[in-house]
């Protein structure tokens, strides 16, 4: 973001992002549902922005005839993070513009495995069946995260107690095997572990001070190994070689964590015999940060080390809460045509970069479809409408959609 030239200021900025992100996203309610939305993915519906004629989500919408997914067919799949609401309300847009899916929440541990031995497959099944019916693949998001892990997973487990750690490992193994067994046919890449790297430049791994119960109970990053071991073995048990190319790690602000992620990958490969195949750049970007040159050098480092890259949670916020290097919530903005044009240019420059790296990038997934249903309407400032996606709150295409189609 502007004014973050110095490393110390930038790393302070990242820590603040992390603090604000955790304070606002971890388990907090997702704010007031927008018109017709439900609690969860929704936020406060943003004021409809500019953009082409409205394209409602209904199946008979006369929205744009072109398709983002088809435009990029020679580059990489175009994905969207969705819930059941999107299948009910935005199916025409989903079918036209996307050919890859992620469950925004349904496949996470707490929603899908709410109690030990009790699974709630319903929403993930709906999305997986939709993908199967439409020839799409899914990202398996996510098998282990420090957030949205249900309390039962850690119940009765004491840090440093070998037998209770074995209990935790067996619970994790059971969870991973159950989810992978059910969706291995439709998932082409798994976020086996999400956000295990610290935001603190002085630490490699997220620990208890950064809300990781996993690190706290294992007393180290060893839990990361077990997640990948169980995931690898679960796929190999279904068919030999089927884990190849599917074991990913997912993270935010990757441009500031490249070396730490590569250190973790080296440890998994050389000390634990686990080959991770790729890294997800979540890509919750702002209008100016990170710069495309920083992204390119991060891409280059992973490519040089033999890893694939995916853009896993793309959105571009219109706010700049850290312009001074400290977290100061920007006041609510209206999405003017001028601001929408600035955002469109940012999306265009990002997609120019992605296309220049199409051999390395295995998919580009938006973290949602329309502004009214973005997590950013509730993080880092609950209830503050944001406008981070390709479609506005009226489900009409924004200038950003036209911009990424223009090549
Ligand atoms: O399902 C319950 C619902 O029953 C209840 O009425 C409601 C009350 O607020 O909460 C609902 O759970 C919400 C859940 O989304 C499902 O809708 C949680 O409160 C809410 O915290 C949760 O937010 C999700 C967040 O992850 C959790 O940290 C966001 O929708 C989701 O977009 C966000 O996604 C994460 C990625 O998985 C990982 N990368 C960062 C990204 C943004 O935080």
Boltz pocket constraint, residues with backbone or C-beta under 6 A from the ligand:
constraints:
  - pocket:
      binder: B
      contacts: [[A, 25], [A, 26], [A, 27], [A, 28], [A, 29], [A, 30], [A, 31], [A, 39], [A, 40], [A, 41], [A, 104], [A, 105], [A, 147], [A, 148], [A, 194], [A, 282], [A, 313], [A, 375]]
      max_distance: 6.0
